[in-house]
Amino acid sequence: MTTDDGSIEGETWPMPKFRFEVDFGTELTKVAFQEVSGMDVENQILEYRKSNSPLFSEEKMPGITKYGNITMKRGIFVNDNTFWNWHQQVVMNTIKRRTVVIKLLDEKGSITMQWTLNNAWPTKITSTDLKSDGNEVAVDTIEIAHEQLIISNGQ
């Protein structure tokens, strides 16, 4: 919908980050997480100096792309060992890799932005801490490595 000044409604405000879902493309379709972090990409720097360069310094060029591991936290549910079972599949450099899609949603539940992780697999799972005087929800943390991060806008 267009406003009086010709802009599209909703483009003037940044998106809130609290409504999102994660799709593992398996039996774990649309998993609700408490927190997702680590969606970063970095290019390593290659330093090179040409022998005939008049500058007494190195050129810096982009090198291999490096992706950070994604950390996800969610509540523990009764008889749900899905992440632990996936982690148990890591055996001597073999793992069933998955495509994981993280979706940022608007107030209507429509996708506004998504991050696709290609060839994702679990590197670490941390179970909740236990306290006899605690009243918090039990939370599992899974860390996922991946080989490519593709960002796209809503559909």
C-alpha positions as CSV (number, residue, x, y, z in Angstrom):
1,M,0.0,0.0,0.0
2,T,1.3,3.4,-0.9
3,T,1.3,6.4,1.5
4,D,0.6,10.1,0.6
5,D,4.3,10.8,0.0
6,G,4.6,7.9,-2.5
7,S,6.6,5.5,-0.3
8,I,5.5,2.0,0.3
9,E,3.9,1.4,3.8
10,G,6.3,-0.3,6.2
11,E,9.5,0.8,4.4
12,T,10.1,3.7,6.8
13,W,10.7,1.6,9.9
14,P,13.4,-1.1,10.5
15,M,12.1,-4.6,11.0
16,P,11.7,-5.9,14.6
17,K,13.8,-9.0,15.2
18,F,11.6,-10.9,17.6
19,R,9.4,-12.8,15.1
20,F,11.3,-15.5,13.2
21,E,11.3,-19.2,12.5
22,V,13.9,-21.8,11.4
23,D,13.2,-24.4,8.8
24,F,15.4,-27.5,8.8
25,G,13.7,-29.0,5.8
26,T,13.1,-32.3,7.5
27,E,10.9,-33.5,10.4
28,L,12.0,-30.3,12.1
29,T,10.0,-28.0,9.8
30,K,9.4,-24.5,11.4
31,V,11.2,-24.9,14.7
32,A,10.6,-22.1,17.2
33,F,13.9,-20.8,18.8
34,Q,14.5,-18.4,21.6
35,E,17.6,-16.9,19.9
36,V,19.6,-17.2,16.7
37,S,23.0,-15.6,16.4
38,G,26.2,-15.7,14.4
39,M,24.9,-15.0,10.9
40,D,28.2,-13.4,9.8
41,V,30.4,-13.6,6.7
42,E,33.9,-12.4,6.4
43,N,36.4,-12.3,3.5
44,Q,40.0,-13.1,4.5
45,I,42.5,-10.6,3.4
46,L,45.3,-11.5,1.0
47,E,48.3,-9.2,1.2
48,Y,50.4,-8.9,-1.9
49,R,53.2,-6.5,-3.1
50,K,54.0,-6.3,-6.8
51,S,57.7,-6.1,-7.4
52,N,57.4,-3.0,-9.6
53,S,54.9,-1.1,-7.3
54,P,56.0,2.5,-6.6
55,L,54.3,2.2,-3.2
56,F,56.2,0.8,-0.3
57,S,53.2,-1.1,0.9
58,E,51.2,-4.2,0.1
59,E,47.9,-4.3,-1.8
60,K,45.0,-5.9,0.1
61,M,42.7,-8.2,-1.9
62,P,39.7,-10.2,-0.9
63,G,40.5,-13.9,-0.3
64,I,38.5,-16.9,0.7
65,T,35.1,-16.2,2.3
66,K,34.7,-17.4,5.8
67,Y,31.3,-18.0,7.5
68,G,30.8,-18.0,11.2
69,N,29.0,-20.8,13.0
70,I,25.3,-20.2,13.8
71,T,24.2,-20.6,17.4
72,M,20.5,-21.4,18.2
73,K,18.8,-21.7,21.5
74,R,15.5,-23.3,22.2
75,G,13.4,-24.7,25.0
76,I,13.7,-28.4,25.8
77,F,10.6,-30.5,25.2
78,V,9.7,-33.9,26.6
79,N,11.0,-36.8,24.4
80,D,12.5,-34.5,21.8
81,N,16.1,-35.7,21.1
82,T,16.1,-34.5,17.5
83,F,19.3,-32.4,17.7
84,W,21.1,-35.0,19.7
85,N,20.2,-37.6,17.1
86,W,21.5,-35.4,14.3
87,H,24.7,-34.8,16.2
88,Q,25.2,-38.5,16.7
89,Q,25.3,-38.9,12.9
90,V,28.7,-37.2,12.9
91,V,31.1,-40.2,12.4
92,M,34.6,-40.0,11.0
93,N,34.2,-37.0,8.7
94,T,30.7,-38.0,7.5
95,I,27.5,-36.2,8.3
96,K,24.2,-35.8,6.7
97,R,24.3,-32.1,5.7
98,R,21.1,-30.0,5.5
99,T,19.8,-26.8,4.1
100,V,18.6,-24.6,7.0
101,V,16.5,-21.5,6.3
102,I,16.1,-18.8,8.9
103,K,13.1,-16.5,8.2
104,L,12.4,-13.1,9.6
105,L,8.6,-12.5,9.7
106,D,6.5,-9.4,9.7
107,E,3.4,-8.9,11.9
108,K,1.2,-10.9,9.4
109,G,3.6,-13.9,9.4
110,S,5.0,-13.2,5.9
111,I,8.7,-13.6,5.2
112,T,10.5,-10.3,4.9
113,M,14.0,-11.6,4.8
114,Q,15.6,-15.0,5.0
115,W,19.1,-16.5,5.5
116,T,19.8,-19.9,3.8
117,L,22.6,-22.0,5.2
118,N,23.9,-24.5,2.7
119,N,25.6,-27.8,3.8
120,A,24.8,-27.2,7.5
121,W,25.7,-29.7,10.2
122,P,25.9,-29.5,14.0
123,T,29.3,-28.9,15.6
124,K,28.3,-28.6,19.2
125,I,25.3,-29.1,21.4
126,T,25.1,-27.7,24.9
127,S,22.4,-28.9,27.2
128,T,20.8,-26.7,29.9
129,D,22.3,-26.1,33.3
130,L,20.3,-27.4,36.2
131,K,19.6,-25.5,39.4
132,S,17.5,-26.7,42.3
133,D,16.4,-23.1,43.1
134,G,15.9,-22.0,39.4
135,N,12.6,-21.1,37.8
136,E,13.8,-20.6,34.2
137,V,12.9,-22.7,31.2
138,A,15.4,-25.5,30.3
139,V,17.3,-24.5,27.1
140,D,19.4,-26.4,24.6
141,T,22.0,-24.7,22.5
142,I,23.0,-26.0,19.1
143,E,26.0,-24.6,17.1
144,I,25.8,-25.2,13.3
145,A,28.6,-25.0,10.8
146,H,27.8,-24.3,7.2
147,E,29.5,-23.5,3.9
148,Q,27.4,-20.8,2.4
149,L,25.1,-18.1,3.6
150,I,22.6,-16.7,1.1
151,I,20.4,-13.7,2.1
152,S,17.2,-13.0,0.2
153,N,14.2,-10.7,0.6
154,G,10.6,-11.8,1.2
155,Q,8.6,-13.8,-1.3
